[in-house]
Amino acid sequence: MKTDRSRIIASLTVIVILLGSTSFTLQSYAEKSSLKVSDFEDPSICGSCHDQHYSEWQRSQHAMAQVDRLYLAEYDQASKDTGGLTDPFCTKCHSPISYLAGEIPVSSELGMKGVSCDFCHTVSGTTDTGNGAFENSPGKSKRGPLRDPSASGYHDSTYSELHRESEFCAMCHVVNHPVNGLPIMTTYQEWRQSPYAAEGVTCQHCMMVPTKRKAAVTGNVRDEVFGHIFLGGHHEYNLKRAARLTLEVSSPVTAGENVTIRANVTNSGCGHALPTGVSEVRELWLEVTAQDHSGKLLFQGRQYYRPVFVDEKGEDVGPLFWRATKILSDNRIAPKETRTERFSFNIPPDATLPITVDARLLYRLAPQEVADKAGLGLLPVTVLAQAEVSAGRSGILSIFGLPAALVAVAVMALAALLILHRRRRQ
């Protein structure tokens, strides 16, 4: 472990020196920036007029970005592995106001509020895609997606096309390894290559679902006002519409023979891969079970969907992405893609027909062992989609739970008795 840590620190330090990087070196950025935490408004002030937005934001992951325990567990491990060199890199998107003010570690009350109102609404431009490539101009003018903002006695309002585009989200929802450039989070690229992008459906349409209402208590009712809950992998609304699942069973289904199950998983409701985001942490898997008419388990199989990041030794680094040097594989499901998974097994000769096959697509925010280390307790498993099918004919005796082989013997015995009875009568 000590050798691994020394290697990581040495690599990061060399790159920082060679590139003169300010992207994740706090001291160099602090010298360049003249911003202070006090240059930004507290969200509660915004809530005085934008009460609905404020209430939604309070329940969002943006509000929790700096205090989320899964994040903090990852942050602490990365900091330990790299001697603190990853601290600014992570803080840049989880507490951007603190980053802009050179406050690392985060200590201010506002910094602890994560991605808050005045950060997003003072973004004036972007310098690149990902790794916190934002430019901010805090002050009296607030930027947003309304083309005809109502006059405010507290601040000026400026229309920003960027706030309506997926590129706004891409500033932080794309993450490349700070040393080797390995793509770690590719949510924006997944959307860009999807049919949704071609149709003009942006991130905001799904994650900030617009509704008819007021943008501020003193404003007019508008046909399209974006929500601020920021729906995603934490919200059942999006999870339940993410995927579809169908089942097919090869025929004939006969006791003593092999059978093949085809499970068709469709990414039907996501404008990005399923799963996305910190997909090396998320758990998504297909679980297929089969049982006979008596309830006896015949088969159980799983298929996981995730990218596999490996280090220079070829070992899976799991959620510890900063140790990764290569993507070994990535079998996540693209937008509107249907993936067919095949499972084959033998039906025992004594099985009672018909068989029942059940398939479930399951999702969990993180592996339970990761949650345990973060002190989160038992994480719920959400069923994204489910399908069930029965196959194989059952004879009259099978209805009473008798094995298929026994039914065949009974039928043959009955036929023999009938033949013998007729011969005796003759």
C-alpha positions in Angstrom: 0.0 0.0 0.0 2.9 2.3 0.9 4.5 1.6 -2.5 1.2 2.3 -4.3 0.8 5.6 -2.5 4.3 6.7 -3.2 3.9 5.9 -6.9 0.6 7.8 -7.1 2.1 10.9 -5.3 5.2 10.8 -7.5 3.1 10.6 -10.7 0.8 13.4 -9.7 3.6 15.7 -8.6 5.6 15.2 -11.8 2.6 16.0 -13.9 1.8 19.1 -11.8 5.4 20.4 -12.2 5.5 19.6 -16.0 2.2 21.2 -16.8 2.3 24.0 -14.4 -1.3 22.9 -13.7 -3.7 25.2 -11.8 -6.6 22.8 -12.2 -5.9 20.9 -9.0 -3.1 22.8 -7.3 -4.6 24.9 -4.6 -1.7 27.2 -4.0 -1.3 28.3 -7.6 -5.0 28.9 -8.0 -5.3 30.8 -4.8 -2.6 33.2 -5.9 -4.4 33.7 -9.2 -7.9 34.2 -7.8 -9.1 37.3 -6.0 -12.5 35.8 -5.1 -13.7 35.3 -1.6 -16.5 33.1 -0.2 -18.3 36.3 0.9 -18.5 37.4 -2.8 -21.3 34.8 -3.2 -24.9 34.9 -1.8 -26.2 32.3 0.6 -29.0 30.2 -0.8 -31.4 31.3 1.9 -31.3 34.9 0.5 -32.2 33.6 -2.9 -35.1 31.6 -1.3 -36.8 34.9 -0.2 -38.0 35.4 -3.7 -37.4 32.0 -5.4 -39.1 30.0 -2.7 -40.0 27.0 -4.8 -36.6 26.7 -6.4 -35.0 27.0 -2.9 -37.2 24.3 -1.4 -36.4 22.0 -4.3 -32.7 22.7 -4.1 -32.6 21.9 -0.4 -33.7 18.4 -1.2 -31.3 17.9 -4.1 -28.0 16.2 -4.4 -26.5 19.6 -5.3 -27.2 20.8 -1.8 -25.6 17.6 -0.4 -22.6 17.5 -2.8 -20.0 18.5 -0.1 -21.5 16.5 2.8 -22.6 13.3 1.1 -21.0 10.5 3.0 -20.3 8.3 0.0 -18.4 11.3 -1.5 -16.6 12.0 1.7 -15.4 8.4 2.1 -14.0 8.5 -1.5 -12.5 12.0 -0.9 -10.7 10.9 2.3 -9.3 7.7 0.7 -8.1 9.6 -2.4 -6.5 12.3 -0.2 -4.8 9.7 1.9 -3.5 7.9 -1.2 -2.2 11.0 -2.9 -1.0 13.1 0.1 -3.8 15.6 -0.5 -3.1 16.3 -4.2 -6.6 15.3 -5.2 -8.3 17.6 -2.7 -8.7 20.6 -5.0 -9.6 18.4 -7.9 -12.6 17.0 -6.1 -13.6 20.2 -4.3 -13.8 22.0 -7.6 -17.2 20.4 -8.4 -18.4 19.4 -5.0 -17.9 22.8 -3.4 -17.1 25.2 -6.2 -17.4 28.4 -4.2 -14.8 27.2 -1.8 -12.6 26.2 -4.6 -12.9 29.5 -6.3 -12.1 31.2 -3.0 -9.1 29.0 -2.4 -10.8 27.5 0.7 -9.5 23.9 0.9 -10.3 22.1 3.1 -13.8 23.4 3.0 -14.7 25.2 6.2 -17.2 27.9 5.6 -20.9 27.5 6.1 -21.6 28.4 2.5 -18.9 26.1 1.2 -20.6 23.2 3.0 -23.8 23.9 1.0 -22.2 22.3 -2.0 -23.4 23.5 -5.4 -25.6 26.4 -4.5 -27.6 29.0 -6.3 -25.1 31.8 -6.6 -22.5 29.5 -8.0 -24.6 28.3 -10.9 -26.2 31.7 -11.6 -22.9 33.5 -11.8 -21.3 31.1 -14.3 -20.4 33.3 -17.2 -18.7 30.8 -19.4 -16.9 27.5 -19.8 -13.3 26.9 -20.8 -13.6 23.2 -21.7 -15.7 20.1 -21.2 -15.4 18.6 -17.8 -13.2 18.7 -14.7 -14.9 21.9 -13.5 -14.2 24.1 -16.5 -16.3 27.0 -15.4 -15.8 30.7 -15.3 -17.6 32.8 -12.7 -18.4 36.5 -12.4 -20.1 36.9 -9.0 -21.9 40.2 -8.5 -25.1 42.0 -9.0 -26.0 40.3 -12.3 -27.5 36.8 -12.1 -27.6 34.6 -15.2 -30.3 32.1 -16.1 -32.4 30.5 -18.8 -35.2 33.0 -19.0 -35.2 35.1 -22.2 -37.4 37.8 -20.7 -36.6 37.9 -17.0 -38.8 40.0 -14.8 -37.3 43.0 -13.2 -36.0 42.5 -9.7 -35.2 45.1 -7.0 -32.4 43.0 -5.6 -30.3 41.9 -8.6 -30.0 42.3 -12.4 -31.1 39.4 -14.5 -29.2 38.3 -17.6 -30.3 35.7 -20.2 -27.7 33.0 -20.6 -28.0 30.5 -23.5 -25.4 28.3 -21.7 -27.8 27.7 -18.9 -30.2 26.0 -21.3 -27.6 23.7 -22.8 -26.2 20.4 -21.8 -22.7 21.9 -22.0 -23.5 23.7 -18.7 -23.9 20.4 -16.9 -20.9 19.0 -18.7 -18.6 21.4 -16.8 -18.8 19.0 -13.9 -20.5 15.9 -15.2 -17.5 14.9 -17.2 -14.4 13.8 -15.3 -11.1 12.9 -16.7 -8.3 11.5 -14.6 -6.1 14.5 -13.6 -2.9 12.8 -14.4 -3.4 10.3 -17.3 -6.5 11.8 -18.9 -8.5 8.5 -18.6 -12.2 9.2 -19.0 -13.8 8.4 -15.7 -17.2 10.1 -16.0 -18.6 10.4 -19.5 -22.3 11.4 -19.0 -22.1 14.3 -21.4 -20.4 12.3 -24.2 -23.0 9.5 -23.7 -25.8 12.0 -24.2 -24.0 13.7 -27.2 -23.8 10.4 -29.1 -27.5 9.5 -28.3 -30.7 10.1 -30.2 -31.8 12.5 -27.5 -29.1 15.0 -28.5 -30.2 14.8 -32.1 -33.8 15.4 -31.0 -32.8 18.5 -29.0 -33.6 16.9 -25.6 -31.1 18.4 -23.2 -30.0 17.3 -19.7 -32.3 20.0 -18.2 -35.4 18.5 -19.8 -35.0 15.3 -17.8 -33.1 16.4 -14.7 -34.9 19.8 -14.2 -38.3 18.9 -15.7 -39.9 22.2 -16.7 -43.5 23.0 -15.5 -45.9 25.9 -15.7 -45.4 28.2 -12.7 -43.7 31.3 -11.4 -39.9 31.6 -11.3 -40.2 34.1 -8.5 -42.9 35.1 -6.0 -43.3 38.5 -7.7 -43.0 37.2 -11.3 -45.5 36.1 -13.9 -46.7 32.5 -14.4 -44.6 31.0 -17.2 -45.2 28.0 -19.4 -41.7 26.7 -18.8 -39.9 27.0 -15.5 -37.1 24.5 -14.8 -37.2 22.6 -11.5 -34.3 22.4 -9.1 -34.5 19.0 -7.6 -32.0 17.7 -10.2 -33.5 14.3 -10.7 -31.0 11.5 -11.2 -29.9 8.2 -9.8 -31.1 9.1 -6.3 -34.7 9.6 -7.4 -37.4 7.0 -7.9 -39.1 9.1 -10.6 -36.2 8.7 -13.0 -35.3 5.2 -11.9 -38.7 3.7 -12.5 -38.8 5.0 -16.1 -35.2 4.1 -16.9 -35.5 0.7 -18.4 -37.8 -2.0 -19.9 -37.4 -5.8 -19.6 -38.9 -8.7 -21.6 -38.3 -12.4 -21.5 -38.2 -15.2 -24.0 -37.9 -19.0 -23.3 -36.7 -21.4 -26.0 -39.1 -24.2 -26.8 -39.9 -27.0 -26.3 -39.4 -26.9 -22.6 -38.9 -30.6 -21.5 -37.8 -32.1 -18.3 -34.3 -33.6 -18.6 -33.4 -31.2 -21.5 -31.5 -27.9 -21.8 -33.4 -24.6 -22.0 -32.3 -21.1 -23.0 -33.6 -17.9 -21.6 -33.3 -14.6 -23.4 -33.7 -11.4 -21.3 -34.0 -8.2 -23.3 -32.9 -5.1 -21.4 -33.7 -1.8 -23.0 -32.4 1.6 -21.8 -35.7 3.2 -22.6 -35.7 6.4 -20.4 -32.1 7.6 -20.0 -30.4 10.1 -22.2 -27.1 8.6 -21.2 -25.6 5.1 -20.5 -27.3 2.9 -17.9 -25.8 3.4 -15.3 -23.9 6.7 -15.6 -22.1 9.3 -13.4 -19.8 7.6 -10.9 -20.6 4.3 -12.7 -17.6 2.6 -11.1 -19.5 3.0 -7.8 -23.1 2.4 -8.9 -24.4 -1.2 -9.0 -26.8 -2.3 -11.8 -27.5 -5.9 -12.4 -29.9 -8.3 -14.1 -31.0 -11.2 -12.0 -32.7 -14.2 -13.5 -34.3 -17.1 -11.6 -36.2 -20.2 -12.7 -38.2 -22.6 -10.7 -40.5 -25.5 -11.4 -44.2 -25.9 -10.7 -43.4 -27.2 -7.2 -41.3 -24.1 -6.4 -38.0 -25.9 -6.6 -35.2 -23.5 -7.7 -33.7 -24.6 -11.0 -31.4 -21.8 -12.0 -30.2 -18.4 -10.8 -27.9 -16.1 -12.8 -26.7 -12.5 -12.8 -25.2 -10.0 -15.2 -23.6 -6.8 -13.9 -23.3 -3.6 -16.0 -20.3 -1.4 -15.2 -17.0 -0.1 -16.5 -13.9 -2.0 -15.1 -11.0 0.3 -14.3 -7.7 -1.3 -13.7 -4.3 -0.1 -12.5 -0.9 -0.7 -14.1 -0.9 -4.2 -12.8 -4.2 -5.0 -14.4 -6.0 -5.2 -11.1 -9.6 -3.9 -10.8 -9.5 -0.7 -8.7 -13.3 -0.7 -8.1 -14.5 2.7 -6.9 -10.9 4.1 -6.4 -10.7 5.7 -9.8 -7.6 7.8 -9.1 -5.6 4.5 -9.2 -6.8 3.6 -12.7 -4.6 3.6 -15.7 -6.8 1.8 -18.2 -10.4 0.8 -18.9 -10.5 -3.0 -19.2 -14.1 -3.2 -20.2 -17.4 -1.3 -20.3 -20.7 -3.1 -20.9 -23.1 -0.4 -19.8 -26.3 0.0 -21.9 -26.4 3.0 -24.3 -29.5 5.2 -24.7 -32.3 3.3 -26.4 -30.1 0.3 -26.8 -31.6 -3.2 -26.2 -29.2 -5.7 -24.8 -30.1 -9.4 -25.0 -28.6 -11.6 -22.3 -28.7 -15.4 -22.7 -28.8 -17.9 -19.9 -28.9 -21.7 -20.4 -29.4 -24.5 -17.9 -30.6 -28.1 -17.7 -34.1 -28.9 -16.4 -33.8 -31.9 -14.1 -35.7 -35.1 -15.2 -37.7 -35.0 -11.9 -38.8 -31.3 -12.4 -42.5 -30.6 -12.5 -43.7 -28.4 -15.4 -44.4 -25.7 -16.2 -41.3 -23.7 -15.2 -41.6 -20.1 -14.1 -38.8 -17.6 -15.1 -38.5 -14.3 -13.3 -36.1 -11.5 -14.3 -35.4 -8.3 -12.5 -33.2 -5.3 -13.3 -31.8 -4.1 -9.9 -30.0 -0.9 -8.9 -28.1 0.2 -5.9 -26.2 3.5 -5.3 -23.1 1.6 -4.2 -21.9 -1.8 -3.2 -23.0 -2.6 0.4 -19.4 -2.9 1.5 -18.7 0.6 0.3 -21.8 1.9 2.1 -20.7 0.1 5.3 -17.3 1.9 5.2 -19.1 5.2 4.7 -21.3 4.5 7.7 -24.5 4.6 5.6 -26.1 1.4 6.8 -28.2 -0.8 4.6 -28.7 0.7 1.1 -32.0 0.0 -0.6 -32.1 -2.1 -3.8 -34.5 -0.6 -6.4 -36.3 -2.7 -9.0 -36.0 -0.8 -12.3 -37.9 -3.4 -14.4 -39.3 -6.9 -14.0 -40.7 -9.6 -16.2 -42.1 -13.1 -15.7 -43.0 -16.0 -18.0 -44.2 -19.6 -17.6 -43.2 -22.2 -20.2 -43.6 -26.0 -20.6 -46.9 -27.9 -20.7 -48.0 -29.9 -17.7 -49.8 -33.2 -17.8 -52.9 -33.9 -15.6 -50.7 -35.6 -13.0 -48.2 -32.8 -13.1 -50.8 -30.5 -11.9 -50.7 -32.4 -8.6 -46.9 -31.8 -8.3 -45.7 -35.2 -9.6 -42.4 -35.3 -11.5 -42.6 -35.5 -15.3 -40.7 -38.9 -15.3 -43.2 -40.4 -12.9 -46.1 -39.1 -15.0 -44.6 -40.9 -18.0 -44.1 -44.2 -16.1 -47.7 -43.9 -14.8 -49.1 -43.4 -18.3 -47.1 -46.3 -19.7 -48.3 -48.5 -16.8 -51.9 -47.5 -17.4 -51.6 -48.3 -21.1 -50.2 -51.7 -20.3 -53.0 -52.5 -17.9 -55.6 -51.5 -20.5 -54.0 -53.8 -23.1 -53.8 -56.7 -20.7 -57.5 -56.2 -19.7 -58.6 -56.3 -23.3 -56.7 -59.5 -24.0 -58.3 -61.2 -21.0 -61.8 -60.3 -22.1 -61.0 -61.8 -25.5 
